[in-house]
Amino acid sequence: MADGTFDGYGGRHVPDMLEEPLKHLGQAYDEVAETESFQADLRDLLETFAGRPTPLHYARNLSERYGADIYLKREDLLHGGAHKINNTLGQALLAKRAGKDRLIAETGAGQHGTATAMAGALLDLDTEIYMGEKDVERQRMNVFRMRLMGATVNEVSRGGAGLADAVDAALEDMAANVEDTHYLVGSVVGPDPFPRMVRDFQSVIGEEAREQMLDRTGSLPDAAVACVGGGSNAIGLFHPLRDDDVAFYGAEGGGEGEGSGRHAAPLAEGEDEVIHGMKTRVIDDDTEVHSVSAGLDYPGVGPEHAMFRAVGRAEYTAVTDDEALAAFRELSETEGIIPALETSHGVARAIELAETGEHDSILVNLSGRGDKDMETAAEHFDL
């Protein structure tokens, strides 16, 4: 990890023009992030602006239905409706201290773009968001929210017009504007130091959940479950529990199912390659990257997840669109909680695990709420 790699994954595979700025960013992060003044400022913003700590909810009805104690870490209750604000506040504060006056970001489902716009408005930083054209169409409300908070939203139409193409556009912007611009990466992806930096800012999820489980039940859960696109909400839950006797399960976007050629599951079905400045697991070129959830529409994954898979620390499986939609509806009906479609993949995996009887207690990172997905969901349900 000292060299920014995770057992060979990760690293900094970038053009020469980006090597020095990224090296300086890594040094600045290492020097500033652990200082008491930075941590105090970040804690204050997380508490008074974002709404931390988030509660731990015992899903009583779901637990009775499936015969396992299911707990939900309610990141959906944060300002903005998702875990993304944990990271955007941390990085924006770091950028402000480094003298940057402009933020750029990529976004898929729009939650990271919204959280970046929030942090930019709060800290008086110009903000520009890159978003794939097809995601703009299916996440129009989040686009409106970003623009309402003063951010410029650039629609990316090249390639597949999705999240990967938005990342490419943001990287190009960063290369051209390194002096005044901070690229606020939204997940545990990209060249070092982004994967470890985002992980550290999101680890507040697992740190809180660990303490809450011990306070409430006297023990840690048998299993921890989260959806995985880039993987920031999952690593935020997993990392503080990595040395505990807790099984990790990641739920990727299985799209239309096995054999369809349309999914977003690089850990379950990809290959080791370099993408967006990192070595990780990547979907092969013959597969169309697809998920009903815009936030899981990414052909790669965070390198720490690739390492967890390689060493057997975590199990990653593909959850289909139909399975995620069924979990979306079931959690809504049984608990009165409408999850994001990304999060619904994790809920579906937790239900599957509960049905096997393998684990008595299961902790799910409820990473986002489903407001943004109402139009998509309405297309699939006849209510």
C-alpha positions as CSV (number, residue, x, y, z in Angstrom):
1,M,0.0,0.0,0.0
2,A,2.9,2.4,0.5
3,D,3.3,2.5,-3.3
4,G,-0.4,3.0,-3.9
5,T,-1.0,-0.7,-4.9
6,F,-3.1,-3.5,-3.4
7,D,-1.2,-6.7,-3.9
8,G,-0.5,-5.6,-7.5
9,Y,-3.8,-3.9,-8.2
10,G,-4.2,-0.1,-8.3
11,G,-1.0,2.0,-8.8
12,R,-0.7,5.1,-11.0
13,H,-0.9,4.2,-14.7
14,V,-1.2,7.7,-16.2
15,P,0.5,9.9,-18.8
16,D,3.6,11.8,-17.7
17,M,1.8,15.1,-17.5
18,L,-0.4,13.7,-14.7
19,E,2.3,11.9,-12.7
20,E,3.6,14.9,-10.9
21,P,0.3,16.5,-10.0
22,L,-1.0,13.1,-8.6
23,K,2.2,12.6,-6.7
24,H,1.8,16.1,-5.1
25,L,-1.9,15.3,-4.3
26,G,-0.9,12.1,-2.6
27,Q,1.7,13.9,-0.5
28,A,-0.7,16.7,0.4
29,Y,-3.3,14.2,1.4
30,D,-0.8,12.3,3.6
31,E,0.3,15.5,5.2
32,V,-3.0,17.2,5.8
33,A,-5.7,14.5,6.2
34,E,-4.6,13.2,9.6
35,T,-4.0,16.6,11.2
36,E,-6.3,17.4,14.1
37,S,-7.5,20.7,12.5
38,F,-8.5,19.0,9.2
39,Q,-10.2,16.1,11.0
40,A,-12.0,18.6,13.3
41,D,-13.3,20.6,10.4
42,L,-14.4,17.5,8.6
43,R,-16.2,16.1,11.6
44,D,-18.1,19.3,12.0
45,L,-19.2,19.3,8.4
46,L,-20.2,15.6,8.5
47,E,-22.3,16.3,11.7
48,T,-23.9,19.7,11.0
49,F,-24.2,19.6,7.2
50,A,-24.3,15.9,6.2
51,G,-26.2,14.6,9.2
52,R,-23.9,12.0,10.7
53,P,-24.0,9.7,12.5
54,T,-26.6,7.7,10.5
55,P,-28.7,5.2,12.4
56,L,-28.6,1.4,12.4
57,H,-32.1,0.1,11.7
58,Y,-33.2,-3.4,12.5
59,A,-35.4,-4.5,9.6
60,R,-37.9,-6.5,11.7
61,N,-40.4,-7.4,9.0
62,L,-37.7,-8.5,6.5
63,S,-35.9,-10.4,9.2
64,E,-39.1,-12.3,10.3
65,R,-39.8,-13.1,6.6
66,Y,-36.4,-14.6,5.9
67,G,-35.3,-16.0,9.3
68,A,-32.1,-13.9,9.8
69,D,-31.5,-10.7,11.7
70,I,-31.1,-8.0,9.0
71,Y,-29.7,-4.6,9.9
72,L,-29.6,-1.6,7.6
73,K,-26.9,1.1,7.9
74,R,-29.0,4.1,6.9
75,E,-26.7,6.1,4.6
76,D,-29.8,7.0,2.6
77,L,-30.7,9.5,5.4
78,L,-27.7,11.7,4.7
79,H,-28.1,15.1,3.1
80,G,-28.5,14.5,-0.6
81,G,-29.8,11.0,-0.1
82,A,-26.6,8.9,-0.3
83,H,-23.2,8.0,1.1
84,K,-21.5,10.2,-1.5
85,I,-21.5,13.3,0.7
86,N,-18.9,11.7,3.1
87,N,-16.3,11.7,0.3
88,T,-17.2,15.0,-1.4
89,L,-16.9,17.0,1.8
90,G,-13.5,15.4,2.6
91,Q,-12.1,16.0,-0.9
92,A,-13.6,19.5,-1.3
93,L,-12.2,20.5,2.1
94,L,-8.8,19.2,1.0
95,A,-9.0,21.1,-2.3
96,K,-9.9,24.3,-0.4
97,R,-6.9,24.0,1.8
98,A,-4.7,23.3,-1.2
99,G,-5.8,26.6,-2.7
100,K,-7.8,25.1,-5.6
101,D,-10.9,27.2,-6.7
102,R,-12.5,24.7,-9.0
103,L,-14.0,21.2,-8.6
104,I,-14.7,18.7,-11.4
105,A,-16.4,15.3,-11.1
106,E,-17.9,12.5,-13.0
107,T,-21.3,11.0,-12.2
108,G,-23.5,8.1,-13.3
109,A,-26.7,8.0,-11.2
110,G,-26.2,11.6,-10.3
111,Q,-25.7,11.1,-6.6
112,H,-22.0,11.9,-6.6
113,G,-22.6,14.8,-8.9
114,T,-25.2,16.1,-6.6
115,A,-23.0,15.7,-3.5
116,T,-20.1,17.4,-5.3
117,A,-22.4,20.3,-6.2
118,M,-23.5,20.5,-2.5
119,A,-19.9,20.6,-1.3
120,G,-18.9,23.1,-4.0
121,A,-21.7,25.5,-3.0
122,L,-20.9,25.1,0.7
123,L,-17.2,25.8,0.3
124,D,-17.6,28.4,-2.5
125,L,-15.8,26.4,-5.2
126,D,-16.7,26.5,-8.9
127,T,-18.1,23.1,-9.8
128,E,-18.4,21.3,-13.2
129,I,-19.9,17.8,-13.6
130,Y,-19.4,15.4,-16.5
131,M,-22.3,13.0,-17.0
132,G,-23.1,10.5,-19.8
133,E,-25.9,11.6,-22.1
134,K,-27.9,8.4,-21.4
135,D,-27.6,9.0,-17.7
136,V,-28.7,12.6,-18.0
137,E,-31.9,11.3,-19.6
138,R,-32.7,8.8,-16.9
139,Q,-31.6,11.0,-14.0
140,R,-33.1,14.3,-14.9
141,M,-34.1,15.3,-11.4
142,N,-30.5,15.0,-10.2
143,V,-29.3,17.0,-13.1
144,F,-31.7,19.7,-12.1
145,R,-30.5,19.6,-8.5
146,M,-26.9,20.0,-9.6
147,R,-27.7,23.0,-11.8
148,L,-29.9,24.5,-9.0
149,M,-26.8,24.5,-6.7
150,G,-24.8,26.4,-9.3
151,A,-22.9,23.5,-10.9
152,T,-22.3,23.2,-14.7
153,V,-23.4,19.8,-16.1
154,N,-21.7,18.7,-19.2
155,E,-23.4,15.9,-21.2
156,V,-20.9,13.4,-22.6
157,S,-22.1,11.9,-25.9
158,R,-19.1,10.0,-27.1
159,G,-18.6,6.2,-26.7
160,G,-21.4,4.6,-24.8
161,A,-22.4,7.9,-23.3
162,G,-22.2,6.4,-19.8
163,L,-20.2,6.6,-16.6
164,A,-16.9,5.4,-18.2
165,D,-17.1,8.1,-20.8
166,A,-17.8,10.7,-18.2
167,V,-14.6,9.6,-16.3
168,D,-12.6,10.0,-19.5
169,A,-13.9,13.5,-20.0
170,A,-13.1,14.5,-16.4
171,L,-9.6,13.1,-16.7
172,E,-9.0,15.2,-19.8
173,D,-10.2,18.3,-18.0
174,M,-7.9,17.5,-15.0
175,A,-4.9,17.2,-17.4
176,A,-5.6,20.5,-18.9
177,N,-6.3,22.4,-15.7
178,V,-4.1,20.9,-13.0
179,E,-3.1,24.3,-11.5
180,D,-6.5,25.5,-10.2
181,T,-8.7,22.3,-10.5
182,H,-9.3,19.3,-8.2
183,Y,-10.8,16.2,-9.7
184,L,-13.2,15.0,-7.0
185,V,-13.3,11.3,-7.9
186,G,-16.5,9.7,-6.8
187,S,-15.5,6.2,-6.0
188,V,-12.5,4.1,-4.9
189,V,-11.2,4.0,-8.5
190,G,-8.6,5.8,-10.6
191,P,-4.9,6.3,-10.1
192,D,-3.3,6.6,-6.6
193,P,-4.1,8.4,-4.3
194,F,-7.8,8.4,-5.2
195,P,-8.7,4.8,-4.2
196,R,-7.2,5.1,-0.7
197,M,-8.4,8.7,-0.2
198,V,-12.0,7.9,-1.1
199,R,-11.8,4.7,1.0
200,D,-10.6,6.7,4.1
201,F,-13.4,9.3,3.7
202,Q,-16.0,6.6,3.4
203,S,-14.7,4.4,6.2
204,V,-16.9,6.4,8.6
205,I,-19.7,4.1,7.5
206,G,-18.0,0.9,8.8
207,E,-16.6,2.7,11.9
208,E,-20.0,3.8,13.0
209,A,-21.7,0.5,12.0
210,R,-19.1,-1.5,14.0
211,E,-19.7,0.5,17.2
212,Q,-23.5,0.5,16.7
213,M,-23.7,-3.3,16.2
214,L,-21.6,-3.9,19.4
215,D,-23.7,-1.4,21.4
216,R,-27.0,-2.8,20.2
217,T,-26.3,-6.6,20.0
218,G,-23.1,-7.1,21.8
219,S,-21.5,-8.7,18.8
220,L,-20.5,-8.0,15.2
221,P,-22.7,-9.3,12.3
222,D,-21.9,-12.6,10.6
223,A,-22.0,-10.9,7.2
224,A,-21.7,-7.4,5.7
225,V,-23.3,-6.8,2.3
226,A,-23.1,-3.8,-0.1
227,C,-23.7,-3.1,-3.8
228,V,-20.5,-2.6,-5.9
229,G,-20.1,-0.3,-8.9
230,G,-16.8,1.5,-8.4
231,G,-17.2,0.3,-4.8
232,S,-17.0,3.2,-2.4
233,N,-20.0,2.4,-0.3
234,A,-18.9,-1.2,0.0
235,I,-15.2,-0.5,0.9
236,G,-16.5,2.1,3.4
237,L,-18.4,-0.7,5.2
238,F,-15.8,-3.4,4.7
239,H,-12.5,-1.7,5.5
240,P,-13.1,-1.0,9.2
241,L,-14.3,-4.7,9.6
242,R,-11.5,-6.2,7.5
243,D,-9.7,-7.8,10.5
244,D,-12.9,-9.1,12.1
245,D,-14.6,-12.4,11.7
246,V,-17.2,-10.9,9.3
247,A,-17.9,-12.3,5.8
248,F,-18.0,-9.8,3.0
249,Y,-20.4,-9.9,0.1
250,G,-20.5,-7.5,-2.8
251,A,-23.4,-7.3,-5.2
252,E,-22.6,-6.2,-8.8
253,G,-24.9,-5.2,-11.6
254,G,-25.8,-8.4,-13.4
255,G,-27.9,-6.6,-16.0
256,E,-30.1,-8.8,-18.0
257,G,-28.6,-12.0,-16.6
258,E,-26.2,-14.7,-17.5
259,G,-25.5,-15.1,-21.2
260,S,-27.2,-11.8,-22.1
261,G,-23.9,-10.0,-22.9
262,R,-25.3,-7.0,-21.1
263,H,-24.1,-6.5,-17.5
264,A,-21.7,-4.6,-15.2
265,A,-20.0,-7.2,-13.2
266,P,-16.2,-7.0,-13.6
267,L,-15.4,-8.8,-10.3
268,A,-17.6,-11.8,-11.1
269,E,-16.9,-12.0,-14.8
270,G,-14.1,-9.6,-15.8
271,E,-10.3,-9.8,-16.4
272,D,-7.3,-8.0,-15.0
273,E,-6.5,-4.9,-17.1
274,V,-5.6,-1.2,-16.8
275,I,-8.4,1.3,-17.0
276,H,-8.6,5.0,-15.9
277,G,-5.1,5.0,-14.4
278,M,-5.4,1.8,-12.3
279,K,-4.9,-1.9,-12.7
280,T,-8.1,-3.7,-11.7
281,R,-10.8,-6.1,-12.9
282,V,-12.4,-4.9,-16.1
283,I,-15.3,-6.2,-18.2
284,D,-14.2,-7.6,-21.6
285,D,-14.8,-5.6,-24.7
286,D,-17.4,-8.1,-26.0
287,T,-19.8,-7.2,-23.2
288,E,-22.1,-4.2,-23.3
289,V,-21.9,-2.5,-19.9
290,H,-25.5,-2.3,-18.7
291,S,-27.4,-2.2,-15.4
292,V,-30.9,-0.9,-14.6
293,S,-29.0,1.3,-12.1
294,A,-27.0,4.1,-13.6
295,G,-24.6,4.1,-10.7
296,L,-23.5,0.5,-11.4
297,D,-22.9,1.2,-15.1
298,Y,-19.1,1.1,-14.9
299,P,-16.8,-1.4,-16.7
300,G,-14.2,-1.5,-13.9
301,V,-14.1,-1.6,-10.1
302,G,-11.9,-0.3,-7.3
303,P,-8.5,-2.0,-7.0
304,E,-9.0,-2.9,-3.3
305,H,-12.1,-4.9,-4.2
306,A,-10.0,-6.7,-6.9
307,M,-7.5,-7.5,-4.2
308,F,-10.2,-8.7,-1.8
309,R,-11.6,-11.0,-4.5
310,A,-8.1,-12.3,-5.4
311,V,-7.2,-13.2,-1.8
312,G,-10.7,-14.6,-1.0
313,R,-11.6,-11.9,1.6
314,A,-14.8,-11.0,-0.1
315,E,-17.3,-12.8,-2.4
316,Y,-18.7,-10.9,-5.3
317,T,-21.7,-12.0,-7.4
318,A,-23.9,-10.5,-10.1
319,V,-27.4,-9.5,-9.2
320,T,-29.8,-9.1,-12.2
321,D,-32.0,-6.2,-13.0
322,D,-35.1,-8.2,-12.2
323,E,-33.7,-9.3,-8.8
324,A,-32.7,-5.8,-7.9
325,L,-36.2,-4.5,-8.9
326,A,-37.8,-7.2,-6.8
327,A,-35.7,-6.2,-3.8
328,F,-36.5,-2.5,-4.4
329,R,-40.2,-3.3,-4.2
330,E,-39.9,-5.7,-1.3
331,L,-38.0,-3.4,1.0
332,S,-40.5,-0.6,0.2
333,E,-43.4,-2.8,1.1
334,T,-42.0,-4.5,4.1
335,E,-40.1,-1.7,5.8
336,G,-41.4,1.5,4.3
337,I,-38.0,2.3,3.0
338,I,-37.5,3.0,-0.7
339,P,-33.8,2.2,-1.6
340,A,-31.8,3.4,-4.6
341,L,-31.7,0.9,-7.4
342,E,-27.9,0.5,-6.8
343,T,-28.6,-0.3,-3.1
344,S,-31.4,-2.7,-4.1
345,H,-28.7,-5.0,-5.5
346,G,-27.2,-5.3,-2.0
347,V,-30.6,-5.8,-0.5
348,A,-31.3,-8.6,-3.0
349,R,-28.0,-10.3,-2.1
350,A,-28.8,-10.0,1.6
351,I,-32.2,-11.7,1.1
352,E,-30.5,-14.5,-0.8
353,L,-28.0,-15.0,2.0
354,A,-30.8,-15.0,4.6
355,E,-32.7,-17.6,2.7
356,T,-29.7,-20.0,2.8
357,G,-29.6,-19.9,6.6
358,E,-25.8,-19.6,6.4
359,H,-25.7,-16.4,8.5
360,D,-27.7,-15.5,11.6
361,S,-27.1,-11.7,11.3
362,I,-26.5,-9.6,8.2
363,L,-25.6,-6.0,8.0
364,V,-26.5,-4.2,4.7
365,N,-25.1,-0.8,3.7
366,L,-28.3,1.0,2.6
367,S,-26.2,3.4,0.6
368,G,-28.9,5.6,-1.0
369,R,-32.6,6.3,-1.2
370,G,-34.7,5.8,-4.3
371,D,-36.2,9.2,-5.0
372,K,-34.0,9.5,-8.1
373,D,-35.2,6.2,-9.4
374,M,-39.0,6.7,-9.4
375,E,-39.4,7.2,-13.1
376,T,-37.3,4.1,-13.9
377,A,-39.1,2.0,-11.3
378,A,-42.5,3.1,-12.6
379,E,-41.7,1.7,-16.0
380,H,-41.4,-1.8,-14.4
381,F,-44.3,-1.9,-12.0
382,D,-48.0,-1.8,-12.7
383,L,-49.3,0.0,-9.6
